[in-house]
Amino acid sequence: MKNKLDQSLSSIRRDIPEKFLRRTNINHLLLDAIIDNIIIILCCLIYVHSFLFLKIMCIVVIASRLHSFGVIVHELTHLPMHKKGLKIRLIEILTAYPIGITINAMRYNHLRHHKDSCMEKDPYFHHFENYDKKNIFIRALYILIGIILVPSWIIRSFFGVFCLFSKRLRIVYARVFMEHKLEINKSDLSEIYQCCKEDILQSIYFISFIVIIAVNPSYIDHVIYLYLIPICILGILAYYRLMKEHIYIRVYDRDTDTIIKTTRDHNLKGPAKFLLAPRNIGYHTIHHLHPQVGYRYLPDLRNYYRSMYPDQYPD
């Protein structure tokens, strides 16, 4: 029999008013994507005509908006998507491609993470299952591994094109880039094939990027400081956030109390939110309880939980 906590919170998950369960609006996501790109463009312009401190601040702000790109793509993974319309494709170009990902690739492992969070099949859990959270050096080392995150995604986009011609390579793709640990069935392979098809457009994006740099080598310094360094910072931020969002203990169910015990909200307010938890991604417990709710509406939903069950839902 489920304990009282799970009974009570399962009840509220069923009976919660519809006004708190709003999905993301695609137009809102497109607007957010455009705003983030405008901020990045402004930072690039300021960087070119400023002194050292402002240059550093511009790099940090760019990294924060690339982090925001990831949150926007993450939001799209939770929407029902039989095909990509023009707006979704535009959002993907504006936010996913610059950080080396496609909606399909993120959707593959992220939805599996939600389905099996902190369980044997969870692709994220294996990052941190055995790390010593009390050892500052080990924590720092784990976070620094994030430097290679986005570069590895970029490599994935090129490798994915070759995988279209080989089932064996698609299995390697699933194991290495999607962190699929257990048996890979026909449905998984079909989904991987679709990810590889999407990698064609992703790779074309980066080939175009490389050609522009090759034709204009004077851009190399700006590319290093305004793109390569920010995406490395983005990887560090992403790994830091992964460590903050979950308590990495192995579990064997997805009951409500299990979600409460193994997820954490973080950086909900203050200046750090802009860098470490953009677009309400820090509302992580409530996101796992209601993954279809848009990030604009998570604060109100969390407040509702806190008002109804202040002792059960952590502050």
C-alpha positions, 0 to 999 in steps of 0.5 A: 500500500502506498504511504500517506504522502504518495496517496495525498500527492497522487490525489492532488495530481489528479484533482489539480485545477486545469488553470495550473496545467497549461502547456507551452505556447509555440508562439511564446517559445519562438518569441523567447528564442528571438529575444535570446538571439537578439541578446547574443547579437547585442553582446557580440556588438558590445564585445567588439567595442568594449574593454576587458571587463565588459568583454568577460561579461558579454561572454558570460551573458552569451553562455547564459542565453545558450543555456536558455536555448537548451531549456527552450529545446527541452520544452519542445521535447515535452510537446506532442510532435508528429511532424515539425511545422514551420515555427518549430523548425525555426525554433530548432534552427535558432536554439537547438542547432547552435548548441549541437542538438536537435529536438529529436536527439534531446527527445530520445534520451530526455523522455527516457530520463523522465520515464525512468528517473534514477532507475536503471534505464535512466540515461542521466543517472549513470553520470553521477551514480557513484560520485562522492558529493562530499568531495569538493574535488570530485564534484568540481571534476564532474562539473568540468567534464561538461566542457566536452558536452556540446563539442560531443553533440556537434561530433554526433551530428556528423556521425549520425549521417554515416549511421543512416547506412549501417544498423551497427553504427546506429547501435553505437550511436545509441550507446555512445551519444544517447547513453542507451545502457540496456537492450535496444529494440526495434522501436529504439532503432527506428527512433535512432534512425529518425535522429540520424536523419535530422542530423543531416540538417544539423551537420549542414548547419555546422558545415556552413559555419565552417565554410564561413570561417574558412572564407573569412579567417579573420573571424576566428578570434571572435568565434573562439571568444563569442562561441567556443568559450561560451559553449564550453561554459554552457556544458559546465552549467548544464552539468552543474544543473544536473547535479543540483536537480537530482539526488542520485540514489537508485529507485525502483518506481515512479511514485509521487513520493519517489519523485519528491525525494529524488528531485530538487528545485534550485536557483528559483530567484536572484541573479544566479537564476539568469545563469544557472536556471534560465526560463524556470528550469530550476523548478525541477520537482514540479516539472517532474510531477507535471512535465507537460506544463509550460515553463512559464506556468511552473511557479504558479503550479509550485505555489499551488502545491506549496499552499496545499501541502507545505509539509510534503513539498520541500521549500 
